[in-house]
Amino acid sequence: MGILIRNGVLVTAGDTYRADILVEAGHIKAIGANLGDGSETVYDAAGKYIFPGGIDGHVHLAQISSRGTALTDFSTTVAALAGGTTTVIAYATQKESTGILDSLEQFREEQIEGKSAVDVGMHAYLRSPNENSLAEFPALAEAGIPTVKLFMAAKGSAVHCDDRAIFTALRKAKECGMLVMVHAENSDLLSVLQQEFVDSGRTEPLWHGRAHPEVAEEEATVRAILLAKAAAAPLFVVHVSCADAMRRVREGRQSGVRVLAETCPHYLVLDASRLALPDFEGGKYVCSPPLRDAANQEPLWRALQESWIGVVGSDHCAFNFHGVKDLGKGYFPKISNGVPGMQDRLHILYTYGVLAGKLSLNRMVDVWTTTPAKVFGLYPQKGSLAVGADADIVIFDPEYSDIITAASSLEGIDYALYEGFVRKGRAEKVFLRGELVMDQGKFVGHLGQGRFIRRAPFGSAYDAPAL
């Protein structure tokens, strides 16, 4: 049997209109009026918005952190569905003495298959690129994994990449339709400041933020953009957290470099004062780049609305506070870096973006799912409400209101990043490939329903917005 969603207001990146949606065999068959033959299961969406399912292009799951602590696994992607997200793209780190593709295939078989509630793509997370790893780029693209992340911070670690590694990776990626993504922070600056603070006994969470100043992110962002310019290759800067780094992205774009950027909800509504909370509560908010002064928030919102930043990913990286993050109590370098967020990405954008007049409803849909689909090679299969697309559909109730709490979280840890925040609107019903999987906040699907999704090479569906 098919399904028919009636009386809703469809919202895409470009249009808002009233129509019905007919779904058959997991795909959207028709959009219009007077659809169906009476055999379908009918859902009345009167008074509700209809969004394409969300795409979170930045999640960390089922891995061991650099500090030896475990991240939550793919069973917690039920939380993504609660926030209207039907597809995530997860990072998989290359194992020591193992090829990239073999590492990612093992990760898919061991961690994703049979466990995920949502569809899943993968980003390759490299150890420092060398001739062997660069030679695997064409095979990665062919396997539907056309994105690779390089880490400019953490000098001395296995994942740190110097300028030579980044430049050679950019050139190789360009040849085979891959997109290089960078974590942009100046490693030397960070290490000097961290050692100074530790040596002087300044070891509370607040000093994690001070050891990762905005200028370190700005400098690395400029350097990465210039390396991309030298390689004549596209570049994606992940988790832009401050106005100065955003400005450098804009200047790069204006100069003709094909640089794309992402920010995250926590940089839009939380600020550095959280790191100074007493009794080690600030440890809950330790991530890299860190939360910034609140003055950075308005420029980031404007950059989203004006298309200088095109993607909002959660950077979901969830650790328990008790027994994991608090292992770093009294010594910030040991605090597990990362915060949760895949459940409330939509809620933050809608409540504090759309309803506050900082984002249009169409632009929210664009940065939440459509541009991620295009940049990451999923469009038009996902990220759109179009005939032939996967029937990943969200019926969104704009009248719903509640408070975000740890008790209502499905993220699998013991705290909520946005504890106490008002949440307006809710993904009332969520369909994954035409199947109802989330209903009134209750998971009605099954773990293992998510599929691994092969993605197209970069540039197959993405056109940079006009400058």
C-alpha positions, 0 to 999 in steps of 0.5 A: 500500500502507498501513503497519501499525505494531505492538506500540508504546506510543503516547504523546500529550499525555494518554494512554499505551497499547499499540496498533497504527496503520494508515496509508493514503493518508498519514493514520492510518486506525485505532488499535487491535488486529487491524488490517489485511488483510495487504497492508500493510508492517509495522513492529514497534515492540515495546519502542518508544514511538510519538510524533506527529511533532514541530512546531518552531514557531521556526526561522530558515532561508534568510535573511540576518541583520542582520549580513549573514551567511547562514543555512543553507537548507531542505535542512538540515531533514533534521536536524529529521527526525533529531530526530523533527520533521516540521513546522517553522514558519519566519520570513520577513522582510518585504522593503523596499518590498514587501508582507508577503504578497508577501514571504512568497510569494516566500520560499515559492517561492524557498526552500521549494518543492522544497527542504524535507525536512519540512512547513513553515509560515511566520510573518510577520516585520514591519518596523515595522507601519504602516497598509499592513502592518496592512491586510494582516493579514486576507489573511495569515490567509486565506493560512494565515499567522496569526502575526506576530512583532514585535521589541521590541529593536534600536531604530533598525533596520527591524524595531524596534517601539515600543509604539504599533506593538505595541498597534495590531498587537495590536488588528488581529490580534485582529480577524482571528484572528491571533496576535502574537508578540514578542521581548521585550527593552528596546531602550534598556537594551540599547543603553546597556549595549552602548555602555558595554562597547564604549567600555571595551574589554569586547568578548569574547562574555561581554559580549554576555550582560552587555549583555542582562541579565535585567531587560531581558527581564523589563521588556519581557515585562511591557510586552508583556503589559500592551499585550496586556491593553489591547488585550484580545488574545492574546500569544505571548512567544518564547524566554523565557530566565529565571525573572523573565520566566517569572514575569511570564508566570505573573502575566499569565496569573493576572490573566486576560491570554491570554499564551502562552510558549515556551522553548528547549532551550539555556536549559534545559541551557546557561548563561552560563559558555559565553560565557566560554570561552577562544579565542573558543569563547564565540562559538559560544553567542552568541544573543539573549536570551543564555544565563543563569545556571544558577539559571534552569534549574530554574524553567523546567523547572517552568514547562514541567511546570506549563503556565505555559510551553506550547511548546518551540521550538528557535530554530534559527538556524545559522551556521558558527563559522569564517568567520561567527561568528568575524568578531566576534572581538574585537568582540561586536556583530559576532558573528552572533546565533543557535545551532543546535538543531532536530536535538536538541530531542527529545533534550534534552527526553527525556534531561535532562527526562523521564529526569531527572524534570523532565517527564512523558513525556506533558508532553514530547509536549505541549510538543514537538508538541501544544500547538505544533500547537494554538497555531499552527493545525495541530491536529488535522491534526498534533501528534496520534495520531488517526484522520484526522490526518496520519501524521507518526509517530515510532518512538522507541527509548528504549534507544539511547544515544550522544554528540552531536558535530559529526560526527553533526550534519546541521545543515549547520554546523561545530559542535554546540551540545550537543557532548559531551552524552549523548543517550538515546533516538533517533527510530529511524524517522520517517514523514512523511504515511505515508512512511518518511523517516528510518531509523536516523539515515539520510535515506531520503526526498528533498528537496522532499518537504515541503509548505507547510502552511496554518494555521488562525486562532488560537483554532480549536483552542487552549484556554488551560489552566485557571489 
